[in-house]
């Protein structure tokens, strides 16, 4: 079991066929995930391709996450929470300036992703829109977006299976609104 401390991140390799279990140990904690082809880092996770090919903006068990080259990267085998987001970008320093009117330093998923992925020669501009595990984004009939508290309870998890050799970036999200005002750890396991 690996622990991502609150408002931090991790990056690691996942081989084709291996499974990744991402766990919310305490409940109401989002985890941003990005994926890169380990053999060619220019191939990366694409929210647009995923929503196109899965014909949904609500991605859960039974769905695949697709790359910018229209290849399946990972499959969602199980999802005990069932609510994830693929619309919103990882929170960044600018997120807190623009949306929170926050001045000064604030940890962010964007920084936690690129600093952890740096060892794989992945730069800030390479970071795509993340798959926001456990994030509860709601939208009304006019398309107005609202970020509600996560529905995840302590012990909820999502189980993936890699469809290619991957580099994975994973966070314990740093945005107050995404996590019902508090910050907690995320756990993950690599199986197989």
N, C-alpha and C positions, 0 to 999 in steps of 0.2 A: 504494500500500500504506500503510495506517494502522497504527500500533503503539500498543497499549495497554500501558503499562509494568506491571510486576508490581504487584499489589495496588492497581490503580487502575481507572478506567473512562472511558467516552466516551458521548456521546449525539449523535444526528444524525437527519436526515430521510431517508426512503427512499420514492421515488415508486412508485406502482403499476406493476408490470412490471419494475422494476429488480431486480437480483439482489444478494444479500449473501453474500459468502464469508467465513466465520470460520475462521481457521487456527490450529492449535496448532504453533508453529514449532519447539519443542524437545521436545514430548511431555509427557504426564501433567500438563496444565494445563487446569483447568475455566474456562468462561466463562459467566456468568449473563446471560441476555437477557430483557428485558421489551419489550413492544410496546404502543403507543397509537395509536388512530386520529388522524391528524394534523388531521382536520377536526372532531373532537369527542373530546377527551381523556378523557371519561368512559367511552368504549368502549376496553377494554383487554384484554390477554391473559388467558385463563382456562384454568387447568390442568384444572378440572373439566369444562368444556364440551369441551375437546380430548380428554380421556380418554373422555368419553361418546361423542362422535361418531366418534372413531377406533377405539373399542372395544378400547383397549389402554392400558397404562401405559408401554409401551416405544415411544417415538415416534422415528421415523427416516425415511429416504428413502421417499417415497410418501405420507407423512402431511402433514396440514395442522395448523397451530396456529390455534385458534378464539378468538373474543372472548367477553366476557361477554354479548354480544347475539346470540350464535349465528351470527356471520359469520366466514368464512374470512379470516384476516389474512395468512398467509404459508404457502407450501408448501415442503417440504423436497425438493429435487430430487436432491441427492447427499449421501451421508454415508459417508465412508471409514472412520470409526471404528465407527459403528452403535450406540453405547451412550450414551444421554443420560438425564437425570433430570427428571421433572416433579412429583415428590412433595414435595421439600424447599424451604423458603423460603430467600431469600437470607440468607447469614450476616449477623448484626447484632452490635452491641456486646453485646447480651444473650446471643447464641450463645456468645461466649467466656467470659462470666461463668458461665453455667449448664452448658455442656457441656465446657468446657476448664478451668474453675476458674481463669480468667485474670483478674488484677486490673490495672487501668490501661487505657490506650488501646490498641486493636488495630484496624488497618484492616479494613473489612468491605464486602461487596458492597452491602448495603443503603445504607450511607453513600455509596459510590461511585456507585450508581444515582441516588439522589435529589439529590446535589449536582450531578451532571452534567445531570440532567433539569430542574433548577430554571429554566434559561433558557427552557424550554418551558412554564413555569408549572405544572409537575407537582410536587406536594408529597409528603413522606414517606408520608403515609397513602394516597396513590394507588398506591403500588408493589405490584403483585400478586406472587403466587408466580412466580418466574422459571423459564424453560426453561433448565435447567442443561446446557449443551453439554459433551460429553465426560465428564460426571460419572457415576461407576459406583456406583450404589446397588443393593445386593443385598437380598433379603428371603427369609426362610425360610417354611416351610409355615404357621407360626403368625402371620406378618406382621411378625416382628421385623426391623427395618431395620439394615443395616450399610453404611457408606460405605467402599468399597474403593478402592485406587488406580485412577486413570483407565487405560483400556486404550489411549488414544491414543498414537501414536508421532509423532515429529517429522515435520511436514508434513501430518498428517491434517487434514481440513477438512470442513465442512458447508456446503452451498450452498442458499440460500433464494431464493424469488421472491415479491416483495410482491404481495398480492392487493388491497390498498388503499393509499392514501397513509399512511405510517407515521412515527411517532417511535419510534426505537429506542434503548434503553439497553443497554450492553454492558460487561462487566467482565473483568478478569483476576482470578479468584477469590482471596480472601484467607484461606480456611480451610485450615489445615494438613492435616486429615484428607481433604479433598476432592482434594488435589493431591499426595498421597504425601509430605507433609512439607516441600515446597519451593514456591517461588513463581517463576513465569516470566511472560513477556509473552504476549499474544494479538495476532495480526495480523488485520486485516479489509480487505476490498476491496469497493467498490461498483461493480457492473458494469452497463452499459446506461443 
